[in-house]
Amino acid sequence: MRDLAPVKVDPPSTSPPRPDGAAIDVLSFLAVLWRRKWLILLLSLLGATAGWLFGSLRTPLYSAAALVVIEPREDRILAIEKVVGRLPVDERVIATEIGILTSPELLRRTARDLALAEDPEFNPFLREPDPISALFDPRILFERLLALVPPDWLVAIGVAAETGSASAATEVPTEPVEELVVAALAKRVRVLNDGRSYLLTLEVSSEEPAKAAQIANHLVDVYLEQQRQAKLGATVRASSFLQERLKTLRAEVEQAEAAVARFKAEQDLLDARGVTLGEQELSELNRELIVARGELAERQAKLRLVRELRARGGGLDAISDIAASPVIIDLRAREAELARREAELSAQFGPRHPRMVQLERDRANLQAKVRAEIDRIATQLENDVRVAQSKIAAIEAQLATIKGRSARDRQAEVRLNELERQAEAARQLYQAVLQRSKETREEERLVEADARLVSRATPPLAPSSLGPKVFLLAGFLGSFLLSSGLALVLESLAKGLRSARETERATGLPVLALVPELALKRRQLPHQYLLDKPLSLYTEAIGAVFVAITSALGERGRIVLVTSSLPEEGKTTLVVSLGTFAARSGKRVLLLDLDLRHPSVHRNLGGPTPPGVVEVLEGSASLEEAVRKDEDTGVDFLPVKGRTANPIALLAGERMRALFAHLRDRYDLVLLDTAPVASVTDARILAPLVDRVLYVVQWNKTPAALVAEEVAALRELGANLTGIVLTRVDLAKHAKYGHTDRYGYYKKSQRYYLN
């Protein structure tokens, strides 16, 4: 035993779990399933049996499908606007049509037409008791349980009524049968769409193939007819409304036109071709005035020219009226003839010739006539100017009269225009409604649904419901999952630590050894078993702890404190066994019992109790007087004899420090057995004073949260924790749990041990 090589123990790690935590969780999960394998197997078989029974006893269903398409386009036979056009097909419209196909109203109409209320498949009151329902229905199970209870008890607690009371009468179904039938039919109907097309698949399930096809086809027919009737109804309502509206508009047009005619007659606004008489008369007078003023201006210009020529002494022959006068023309011609004759005779006769004189007199006479005629024409021009001026004055006077009257006419025309606009608006509205009414009457003959039937449903040849094998598999898988979850729940209820890896994750400390539970003989103690079985697994576990401690103590380390969370975790047993192993390895060992409240080291080693550690610390006894030696193990031990009223002061005093210093020089290993750290504060006081702290945890019992909390508290106090020792390990259960630490492979290694 002396030649055991020291094993280096690393300082406790507080780092997070290692990256292989995922794999560890999977292995732990599989280990839990393996530990609870019989529970899982039993529940899985029960679930598979229940699934097979359910699938075998249930009535098979047959599914028939009809195919409907929502029309995305609209046929235009007539170029008219429809009262109800086609739906703009999109996802929401398709979802709406699916809802209409499965609407209660559509299902109710189908149920009535096909008399489904008389069909036991859809009417629960006509249905024979189903063995599946009797087997799984909670109400039936509850009634069977109530049947086992005496009736008097049920009456006493108010669950049942007394015999003959009104409440005991036959229960009448409160829900209408039709609603129950519709609800049952709704469970058998579903509408599918692939999301990429306008096709809707209406699928109906029934216990009879022909019935499934009949219901599916009837649902489609009712759906299409409902669509057509809805659009036709809207068109008929629109047509009736338009007819009533036409009557009203026709009366309004007649009233408006009569009002226009009546107003014209009252205001004397009769017109010809759209112009009133006053406007026509005023227009004609304006034209006459313009003409008269033109004539006056022309005559005044001529008269002014005549006067200017006379004033200058010029000839008036250039004036058109004078030049064009027949008298002047004749006189000028005669004058020209006389001039010609005078020219002819002047060569033959002299100027004094009587004929020449006569010609001169004749010419003077003609000139006098010309002047007289010109004077007459000039006088006539003056008269014409005066006449024109009089005419203009008369026309202007007449215009003034007519204009005064037209002011009144214009005011009347404002009202007339308003009446005419009203009449025209009424005529236009009447024409529009009349045209729309004709289009609507034509549309009544062309109304069609927004969907059409692509293919009718045919009776299916094979059932669509799942067979017993599927329910068997589903029952098995479902029960397996539920039982696995139950196993995990049961596992989580166990708060104890079971494996080294689990303990390391919870505390951050290494597990030095798993000390097995011993099957001892009568009055045999664990350290005696160690002496009797030096090659046993128990001895090997104690040896692992010893190697870890001696490696961790180093050159000057001597004192090791052993504590636990709670009493009865095997702390004292470990101290005595570890001391025995160390003594057999050639070490000078002292077991120091510092559990001042409930000491137990002396009960393991036996013999009369001399003065103990309390007397040594109080100074009433020396260390040599108090220390005893166990001859069987070779271990020195310092027990507790007397009690103290203040153990905390005793443990924290200078005498305790001095005692530790003395023991370091005298012994190779000093093991302190202290009180549980969760019970009292003794171990917390001593932990900073010792070289190493060994923490004992009872396997599968001590709560992991408590261990983690107390370990963290010792760390905060500066305790030098070496590791965890799991005690009282049930090797059979540990192997069954499937943990992957060294003791999980005990069966493979047991030939190395002599237990």
C-alpha positions in Angstrom: 0.0 0.0 0.0 3.0 2.4 0.6 4.0 2.2 -3.0 0.8 3.7 -4.4 1.8 6.4 -6.8 0.3 9.8 -5.8 -2.4 11.1 -8.1 -2.5 14.8 -8.8 -5.9 16.4 -8.1 -6.6 19.6 -9.9 -8.1 22.5 -8.1 -11.9 22.7 -8.2 -13.2 24.1 -11.4 -16.0 26.7 -11.5 -16.1 26.9 -15.2 -19.2 26.2 -17.2 -20.0 22.6 -18.4 -17.8 21.2 -21.1 -18.8 21.5 -24.8 -19.8 17.8 -24.8 -22.7 18.6 -22.6 -25.2 17.9 -25.4 -23.9 14.4 -25.8 -24.0 13.9 -22.0 -27.6 15.0 -22.0 -28.5 12.5 -24.7 -26.8 9.7 -22.8 -28.5 10.7 -19.6 -31.8 10.7 -21.4 -31.2 7.3 -22.8 -30.1 6.1 -19.4 -33.3 7.3 -17.8 -35.3 5.4 -20.4 -33.3 2.3 -19.8 -33.8 2.6 -16.0 -37.6 2.8 -16.5 -37.7 0.4 -19.4 -40.3 -1.9 -17.8 -42.7 0.9 -17.1 -42.2 2.3 -20.6 -42.7 -1.1 -22.2 -45.8 -1.8 -20.2 -47.5 1.5 -20.9 -46.4 1.3 -24.6 -48.0 -2.2 -24.9 -51.2 -1.0 -23.2 -51.3 2.0 -25.6 -50.7 -0.3 -28.7 -53.4 -2.6 -27.5 -55.9 0.2 -27.0 -55.0 1.6 -30.4 -55.5 -1.8 -32.1 -58.9 -2.2 -30.3 -60.0 1.3 -31.3 -59.0 0.7 -35.0 -60.6 -2.7 -35.1 -63.9 -1.7 -33.5 -64.5 1.6 -35.2 -66.6 1.8 -38.3 -64.6 2.5 -41.5 -65.3 5.7 -43.4 -65.4 6.2 -47.2 -64.5 9.6 -48.7 -66.0 10.9 -51.9 -64.7 14.1 -53.6 -66.3 16.5 -56.0 -64.2 19.1 -57.9 -65.3 22.7 -58.2 -63.5 25.6 -59.9 -63.9 29.3 -59.1 -64.2 31.0 -62.5 -61.6 33.8 -62.8 -62.9 35.1 -66.2 -66.3 36.5 -67.3 -68.1 35.8 -70.5 -69.4 39.0 -72.2 -72.3 38.0 -74.5 -73.8 41.5 -74.2 -71.8 44.6 -73.8 -73.7 45.7 -70.7 -72.6 46.2 -67.2 -73.9 43.5 -64.9 -75.8 44.1 -61.7 -73.6 41.5 -59.9 -70.3 40.9 -61.7 -67.9 38.0 -61.1 -65.7 37.8 -58.0 -62.1 39.0 -58.3 -60.5 35.6 -57.5 -57.7 35.8 -54.9 -56.7 34.0 -51.7 -59.3 35.7 -49.5 -62.1 35.0 -52.0 -61.1 31.3 -52.2 -61.0 31.2 -48.4 -64.5 32.8 -48.3 -65.9 30.3 -50.8 -64.5 27.5 -48.7 -66.3 28.9 -45.7 -69.5 29.1 -47.7 -69.2 25.5 -48.8 -68.9 24.4 -45.2 -71.4 27.0 -43.8 -74.1 25.7 -41.4 -76.9 27.0 -43.7 -75.6 25.0 -46.7 -75.2 21.9 -44.4 -78.6 22.4 -42.9 -80.3 22.6 -46.4 -78.4 19.4 -47.4 -79.4 17.6 -44.2 -83.1 18.5 -44.9 -83.1 17.6 -48.6 -81.4 14.2 -47.9 -83.4 13.5 -44.7 -80.2 13.0 -42.7 -82.1 13.5 -39.4 -83.5 10.0 -40.1 -80.1 8.5 -40.6 -78.5 7.0 -37.5 -75.0 7.9 -38.8 -75.8 11.6 -38.3 -78.6 11.5 -35.7 -77.1 10.4 -32.3 -80.6 9.6 -30.9 -81.1 6.9 -33.5 -77.6 5.4 -33.2 -77.0 2.0 -31.5 -74.5 2.1 -28.5 -71.0 2.1 -29.9 -68.6 -0.4 -28.1 -65.8 2.1 -28.6 -67.9 4.9 -27.0 -68.8 2.6 -24.2 -65.2 1.7 -23.7 -63.7 5.2 -23.9 -66.5 7.7 -23.2 -65.9 9.3 -19.8 -69.6 9.9 -19.3 -70.4 6.2 -19.6 -67.4 5.3 -17.4 -68.7 7.8 -14.8 -72.2 6.4 -14.9 -70.7 2.9 -14.4 -68.8 4.1 -11.4 -71.9 5.8 -10.0 -73.8 2.5 -10.4 -71.3 0.9 -8.0 -72.2 3.5 -5.3 -75.4 2.9 -3.2 -78.3 5.1 -4.3 -78.8 6.4 -0.8 -75.3 7.8 -0.7 -75.8 9.5 -4.0 -79.0 11.1 -2.8 -77.3 12.2 0.4 -74.5 14.0 -1.4 -76.9 15.6 -4.0 -75.6 13.7 -7.0 -78.9 11.8 -7.6 -82.5 12.8 -6.9 -85.0 11.0 -4.8 -87.2 8.4 -6.5 -90.3 10.0 -8.1 -89.0 13.5 -8.1 -89.3 15.7 -11.2 -85.6 15.7 -11.8 -85.6 12.0 -12.1 -87.8 12.2 -15.2 -86.5 11.0 -18.5 -83.9 13.5 -19.8 -85.1 15.3 -23.0 -82.4 16.4 -25.3 -82.1 20.2 -25.0 -80.4 20.7 -28.4 -82.5 20.5 -31.5 -82.0 17.3 -33.5 -81.3 19.3 -36.6 -78.4 21.2 -35.1 -76.9 17.9 -33.9 -77.2 16.5 -37.4 -75.6 19.6 -38.9 -72.7 19.4 -36.4 -72.2 15.7 -37.2 -72.3 16.5 -41.0 -69.8 19.3 -40.5 -67.3 16.9 -39.0 -67.5 14.7 -42.2 -67.1 17.6 -44.7 -63.9 19.4 -45.6 -62.8 21.6 -48.5 -59.2 21.6 -49.8 -57.3 24.0 -52.1 -53.7 23.6 -53.1 -53.0 27.3 -52.9 -51.8 27.4 -56.6 -55.1 27.0 -58.5 -58.8 28.0 -58.4 -59.8 24.3 -57.8 -61.7 23.4 -54.7 -62.0 19.7 -53.6 -65.1 19.0 -51.6 -64.5 15.8 -49.7 -67.3 14.1 -47.7 -66.8 11.0 -45.5 -69.5 8.5 -44.6 -69.9 5.0 -43.5 -71.4 4.1 -46.9 -69.6 4.9 -50.2 -72.8 5.8 -52.1 -74.0 8.1 -49.3 -70.7 10.0 -49.3 -70.9 10.6 -53.1 -74.6 11.7 -52.8 -73.9 14.2 -50.0 -70.9 15.6 -51.8 -72.8 16.1 -55.1 -75.8 17.6 -53.3 -73.6 20.0 -51.4 -72.0 21.2 -54.7 -75.4 21.5 -56.4 -76.8 23.5 -53.5 -73.7 25.7 -53.4 -73.9 26.5 -57.2 -77.7 27.0 -57.1 -77.3 29.2 -54.1 -74.8 31.3 -56.0 -77.0 31.6 -59.0 -80.1 32.4 -57.0 -78.2 35.1 -55.1 -77.1 36.8 -58.3 -80.5 36.3 -59.9 -82.2 37.7 -56.8 -80.0 40.8 -56.9 -80.8 41.2 -60.6 -84.5 40.9 -60.1 -84.4 43.3 -57.2 -82.5 45.7 -59.3 -85.0 45.4 -62.2 -88.0 45.9 -59.9 -86.3 48.9 -58.4 -85.6 50.4 -61.9 -89.2 49.9 -63.0 -90.5 51.7 -60.0 -87.9 54.4 -60.5 -88.9 54.8 -64.2 -92.5 55.6 -63.2 -91.3 58.2 -60.8 -88.8 59.7 -63.3 -91.5 59.8 -66.1 -93.8 61.8 -63.9 -91.0 64.1 -63.0 -90.1 64.7 -66.7 -93.7 65.4 -67.5 -94.0 67.8 -64.6 -90.8 69.6 -65.6 -91.7 70.0 -69.3 -95.2 71.2 -68.3 -93.7 73.8 -66.0 -91.5 75.1 -68.8 -94.4 75.5 -71.2 -96.7 77.0 -68.6 -94.0 79.6 -67.7 -93.4 80.6 -71.3 -97.1 81.1 -71.8 -97.5 83.2 -68.7 -94.5 85.4 -69.5 -95.3 85.6 -73.3 -92.0 84.0 -74.1 -93.2 82.0 -77.1 -90.4 81.3 -79.4 -89.7 80.3 -83.0 -86.9 77.9 -83.4 -85.6 78.5 -80.0 -85.8 82.4 -80.1 -88.5 84.4 -78.3 -90.7 86.8 -80.1 -89.2 89.8 -78.3 -85.7 88.7 -79.2 -86.7 88.2 -82.8 -88.3 91.6 -83.0 -85.4 93.3 -81.3 -83.0 91.6 -83.8 -85.0 92.7 -86.8 -85.2 96.3 -85.5 -81.4 96.3 -84.9 -80.9 95.2 -88.5 -83.3 97.9 -89.8 -81.5 100.5 -87.7 -78.1 99.5 -89.0 -79.4 99.7 -92.6 -81.1 103.0 -92.0 -78.0 104.4 -90.4 -76.0 103.2 -93.4 -78.4 104.8 -95.8 -78.4 108.1 -93.8 -74.6 108.1 -93.7 -74.5 107.6 -97.5 -77.0 110.3 -98.2 -75.4 112.7 -95.8 -72.1 112.1 -97.6 -73.6 112.8 -101.0 -75.4 115.9 -99.7 -72.2 117.2 -98.1 -70.3 116.6 -101.3 -72.9 118.5 -103.3 -72.7 121.4 -100.9 -68.9 121.5 -101.0 -68.9 121.4 -104.9 -71.4 124.2 -105.0 -69.4 126.3 -102.6 -66.3 125.8 -104.7 -68.2 126.3 -107.9 -67.2 122.9 -109.2 -69.3 120.6 -111.4 -71.7 118.2 -109.9 -71.5 115.6 -112.6 -69.2 113.4 -110.6 -72.0 112.7 -108.1 -73.4 109.3 -108.8 -77.0 110.2 -108.4 -76.6 113.2 -110.7 -74.6 111.2 -113.2 -77.1 108.4 -113.2 -80.2 110.7 -113.6 -82.0 109.9 -116.9 -82.9 113.6 -117.3 -79.3 114.7 -116.9 -78.2 112.0 -119.3 -80.7 113.1 -121.9 -79.9 116.7 -121.4 -76.2 116.0 -121.7 -76.8 114.0 -124.9 -78.8 116.9 -126.4 -76.1 119.3 -125.3 -73.5 117.1 -127.0 -75.6 117.0 -130.2 -75.8 120.9 -130.2 -72.1 121.1 -129.6 -71.5 118.8 -132.6 -73.8 120.8 -134.8 -72.2 124.0 -133.6 -68.9 122.7 -134.6 -70.1 121.7 -138.0 -71.8 125.0 -138.7 -69.1 127.2 -137.2 -66.9 126.4 -140.2 -69.6 127.4 -142.7 -71.2 130.2 -140.8 -69.7 132.8 -138.6 -70.5 133.4 -134.9 -73.1 136.0 -135.8 -75.1 133.7 -138.0 -78.6 133.3 -136.9 -78.3 129.5 -136.9 -75.2 129.8 -134.7 -77.0 132.2 -132.4 -79.9 129.9 -132.2 -77.6 127.0 -131.3 -76.1 129.2 -128.6 -79.5 129.9 -127.2 -80.5 126.3 -127.4 -77.3 125.2 -125.5 -77.8 127.9 -122.8 -81.4 126.7 -122.4 -80.1 123.0 -122.0 -77.6 124.1 -119.5 -80.3 125.9 -117.6 -82.3 122.7 -117.5 -79.3 120.8 -116.4 -78.7 123.1 -113.5 -82.4 123.0 -112.6 -82.3 119.2 -112.6 -79.1 119.2 -110.5 -80.8 121.6 -108.0 -83.8 119.3 -107.9 -81.6 116.2 -107.3 -79.7 118.1 -104.5 -83.0 119.1 -103.0 -84.1 115.5 -103.2 -80.9 114.4 -101.4 -81.7 116.9 -98.6 -85.2 115.4 -98.4 -83.8 111.9 -98.3 -81.5 112.8 -95.5 -84.3 114.1 -93.4 -86.5 111.1 -94.2 -83.7 108.8 -93.2 -83.1 110.7 -90.0 -86.8 110.4 -89.2 -86.8 106.7 -89.9 -83.8 106.2 -87.6 -85.5 108.2 -84.9 -88.6 106.1 -85.3 -86.6 102.8 -85.2 -84.6 104.0 -82.1 -87.8 104.9 -80.4 -89.3 101.5 -81.1 -86.0 99.9 -79.9 -86.1 101.7 -76.7 -89.6 100.5 -76.1 -88.7 96.9 -76.9 -85.5 97.1 -74.8 -87.5 98.2 -71.8 -89.8 95.2 -72.3 -86.8 92.8 -72.8 -85.4 93.6 -69.4 -88.4 92.0 -67.9 -88.1 89.1 -70.4 -84.5 88.5 -69.3 -85.5 88.2 -65.7 -88.1 85.7 -66.8 -85.6 83.9 -69.0 -83.4 83.2 -65.8 -86.3 81.3 -64.3 -87.1 79.7 -67.7 -83.5 78.5 -68.1 -83.6 77.0 -64.6 -86.9 75.2 -65.5 -85.4 74.0 -68.8 -82.3 72.7 -67.0 -84.4 70.8 -64.6 -86.5 69.4 -67.4 -83.3 68.4 -69.3 -81.7 66.8 -66.2 -85.0 64.8 -65.6 -85.0 63.7 -69.3 -81.4 62.6 -69.1 -81.8 60.7 -65.9 -85.0 59.1 -67.3 -83.1 58.0 -70.4 -80.2 56.5 -68.4 -82.6 54.6 -66.0 -84.6 53.4 -69.0 -81.5 52.1 -70.7 -80.3 50.4 -67.5 -83.7 48.8 -67.0 -83.6 47.3 -70.5 -80.0 45.9 -69.8 -81.1 44.4 -66.5 -84.1 42.6 -68.0 -81.7 41.1 -70.6 -79.2 40.1 -67.8 -81.9 38.1 -66.0 -81.7 35.5 -68.7 -77.9 35.3 -68.6 -77.2 35.0 -64.8 -74.8 32.2 -63.9 -72.8 31.2 -60.7 -69.2 32.3 -60.1 -68.1 28.6 -59.9 -68.8 25.5 -62.0 -68.7 21.8 -61.4 -65.6 20.2 -62.9 -66.3 16.6 -61.8 -69.0 15.0 -59.7 -68.2 12.7 -56.8 -68.3 9.0 -57.4 -68.7 6.2 -54.7 -65.2 5.3 -53.4 -64.0 1.7 -53.7 -61.8 1.6 -50.6 -62.2 3.1 -47.1 -60.3 6.3 -46.4 -60.1 5.9 -42.7 -57.1 4.5 -41.0 -56.8 0.8 -40.3 -56.1 -1.0 -37.0 -52.3 -1.2 -37.8 -52.0 2.5 -38.0 -53.9 3.0 -34.7 -51.7 0.3 -33.2 -48.6 2.1 -34.2 -50.0 5.4 -33.2 -51.0 4.0 -29.8 -47.6 2.5 -29.3 -45.8 5.7 -30.3 -48.1 7.9 -28.2 -47.8 5.7 -25.2 -44.1 5.4 -25.6 -43.8 9.2 -25.7 -46.1 9.6 -22.7 -44.4 6.9 -20.7 -41.0 8.4 -21.6 -42.2 11.8 -20.3 -43.5 10.1 -17.2 -40.2 8.4 -16.7 -38.5 11.8 -17.0 -40.9 13.3 -14.5 -40.3 10.5 -12.0 -36.6 10.9 -12.6 -36.8 14.6 -12.0 -38.6 14.1 -8.7 -35.5 12.3 -7.4 -33.3 15.1 -6.2 -30.3 13.1 -5.2 -26.9 12.9 -7.0 -26.2 9.5 -8.7 -23.1 9.9 -10.9 -19.7 11.5 -10.9 -20.5 13.6 -13.9 -23.8 14.8 -12.5 -22.1 15.7 -9.2 -19.4 17.6 -11.0 -21.9 19.6 -13.0 -23.8 20.5 -9.8 -20.9 21.5 -7.6 -17.9 22.1 -9.8 -15.8 19.7 -7.7 -14.3 16.4 -8.8 -15.8 13.2 -7.5 -12.9 11.3 -5.7 -14.7 8.0 -5.3 -18.1 6.3 -5.1 -18.1 4.2 -1.9 -20.4 1.2 -2.2 -23.1 0.2 0.3 -21.9 -2.8 2.3 -23.8 -5.9 3.2 -22.2 -6.4 6.7 -22.3 -9.3 9.0 -23.9 -8.9 12.4 -22.0 -6.3 14.5 -19.4 -5.9 11.7 -18.3 -2.3 11.1 -17.2 -0.9 7.6 -13.6 -0.4 8.7 -13.5 -4.0 9.9 -14.8 -5.1 6.5 -11.9 -3.1 4.9 -9.5 -5.0 7.1 -11.1 -8.3 6.3 -11.4 -7.7 2.5 -8.3 -5.7 1.4 -9.1 -6.5 -2.3 -12.7 -5.5 -2.2 -14.3 -2.8 -4.2 -15.0 -0.9 -0.9 -11.3 -1.0 -0.1 -10.5 0.2 -3.6 -12.9 3.2 -3.2 -11.3 4.2 0.1 -7.9 3.8 -1.4 -8.9 6.2 -4.3 -9.9 8.8 -1.7 -6.6 8.3 0.2 -4.6 8.7 -3.0 -6.5 11.9 -3.9 -6.0 13.4 -0.4 -2.3 12.6 -0.1 -1.7 14.0 -3.6 -3.6 17.2 -2.8 -2.0 17.8 0.7 1.5 18.2 -0.7 4.6 18.6 1.6 3.2 20.4 4.6 -0.5 19.4 4.4 -1.6 17.2 7.2 -5.1 18.1 8.3 -8.2 17.1 6.4 -11.7 18.1 7.5 -14.5 15.7 6.5 -18.1 17.1 6.5 -21.4 16.5 4.8 -24.7 18.4 4.3 -26.9 16.3 6.5 -26.5 13.7 9.2 -26.4 9.9 8.4 -24.6 10.4 5.1 -21.7 8.1 6.1 -19.3 10.8 7.1 -18.0 9.2 10.3 -17.8 5.8 8.5 -15.6 7.3 5.8 -13.4 9.0 8.4 -12.7 5.8 10.3 -12.3 3.7 7.1 -10.0 6.3 5.5 -7.9 6.5 8.7 -7.7 2.7 8.8 -6.6 2.6 5.2 -4.0 5.3 5.8 -2.7 3.5 8.9 -2.4 0.2 7.0 -0.4 2.2 4.4 2.2 3.1 7.0 1.0 6.6 7.9 0.8 8.1 11.3 -2.9 8.9 11.5 -5.1 10.7 14.0 -8.9 10.7 14.0 -10.1 13.9 15.6 -13.7 13.9 16.5 -14.9 17.6 16.4 -18.7 16.8 16.2 -19.1 18.3 19.7 -22.9 17.8 19.7 -23.2 14.3 18.4 -19.8 12.6 18.5 -19.6 9.1 17.0 -15.9 8.2 16.3 -15.5 6.4 19.7 -18.6 4.3 18.9 -16.8 2.9 15.8 -13.5 2.3 17.5 -14.9 1.3 20.9 -13.2 1.2 24.4 -13.7 3.4 27.5 -13.7 7.1 26.8 -10.7 9.0 28.4 -10.5 12.8 28.6 -11.4 14.1 25.1 -10.9 17.0 22.9 -13.0 19.3 24.9 -10.8 18.8 28.0 -7.7 19.3 25.9 -9.0 22.6 24.4 -10.1 23.8 27.9 -6.7 22.9 29.3 -7.9 20.3 31.9 -6.1 17.5 30.2 -3.1 17.1 28.0 -3.1 15.7 24.5 -1.1 12.7 25.5 -3.8 11.8 28.1 -6.7 12.2 25.7 -5.3 10.5 22.6 -6.0 6.7 22.4 -4.8 4.1 20.0 -6.9 1.4 18.4 -4.9 -1.8 18.3 -6.8 -3.4 15.5 -6.4 -0.6 13.0 -3.3 1.2 14.3 -5.2 4.5 14.3 -4.8 7.1 17.0 -8.1 8.9 17.8 -9.1 11.8 20.0 -12.8 11.4 20.9 -15.3 13.7 22.6 -16.1 13.0 26.2 -17.3 16.2 27.9 -19.8 18.7 26.5 -19.4 22.5 26.2 -22.0 25.2 26.4 -20.3 27.2 23.7 -18.9 24.9 21.0 -18.4 27.8 18.5 -16.1 29.7 20.8 -14.2 26.5 21.6 -13.6 25.7 17.9 -12.7 29.3 16.9 -10.3 29.8 19.8 -6.5 30.1 19.7 -6.2 26.7 21.5 -7.7 25.0 18.4 -5.1 26.7 16.1 -2.3 25.7 18.5 -3.7 22.1 18.6 -3.7 22.0 14.8 -0.1 23.3 14.6 1.0 20.6 17.1 -0.8 17.8 15.3 0.9 18.8 12.0 4.3 18.1 13.5 3.2 14.9 15.2 1.1 13.1 12.5 1.3 12.4 8.8 -2.5 12.7 8.4 -5.1 14.2 10.7 -8.8 13.5 9.8 -11.4 15.7 11.4 -15.0 14.4 11.8 -17.2 17.5 12.0 -20.9 18.2 12.3 -23.0 18.5 9.1 -22.5 21.9 7.5 -26.2 22.4 6.8 -27.1 21.7 10.4 -24.6 23.8 12.5 -21.8 26.2 11.8 -19.0 24.1 13.3 -17.6 23.0 9.9 -17.8 26.6 8.5 -15.6 27.7 11.4 -13.0 25.0 11.0 -12.9 24.9 7.1 -10.5 27.9 6.8 -8.1 26.5 9.4 -7.5 23.1 7.8 -5.4 22.1 4.8 -8.1 20.3 2.8 -11.9 19.7 3.0 -13.5 16.5 2.0 -17.2 16.7 1.3 -19.4 13.6 1.8 -22.7 13.2 -0.1 -25.0 10.2 0.3 -25.7 8.7 -3.2 -29.2 9.2 -4.6 -30.5 10.9 -1.4 -28.9 14.2 -0.5 -30.6 17.0 -2.6 -28.3 18.3 -5.3 -29.4 21.9 -4.7 -28.5 21.6 -1.0 -25.1 20.2 -1.8 -24.4 22.9 -4.4 -25.5 25.6 -1.9 -23.3 24.4 0.9 -20.3 23.9 -1.3 -20.6 27.4 -2.5 -20.9 28.6 1.1 -17.6 26.8 2.0 -15.9 28.3 -1.0 -16.9 31.8 0.1 -15.3 31.1 3.5 -12.0 30.2 1.7 -12.2 26.5 2.3 -9.7 24.4 0.2 -12.2 21.8 -1.1 -10.5 18.7 -2.5 -13.6 16.9 -3.9 -16.8 15.0 -3.3 -17.1 11.4 -2.0 -20.4 9.7 -2.9 -21.2 7.2 -0.1 -23.6 4.3 0.3 -23.8 3.6 -3.4 -26.1 0.8 -4.5 -24.0 -0.7 -7.2 -26.9 -2.7 -8.8 -29.0 0.4 -9.2 -26.1 2.5 -10.2 -25.4 0.0 -13.0 -29.0 0.0 -14.0 -29.0 3.8 -14.3 -26.4 3.4 -17.0 -24.0 6.1 -15.7 -20.7 6.3 -17.6 -18.3 6.7 -14.7 -15.9 3.9 -13.7 -18.5 2.2 -11.4 -20.9 2.0 -14.3 -18.6 -0.8 -15.6 -18.4 -2.7 -12.3 -19.7 -5.9 -13.8 -16.9 -6.0 -16.3 -14.3 -5.3 -13.7 -15.6 -7.4 -10.8 -13.0 -10.2 -11.3 -10.4 -7.8 -10.0 -12.2 -7.6 -6.6 -12.7 -10.1 -3.8 -15.8 -8.9 -2.1 
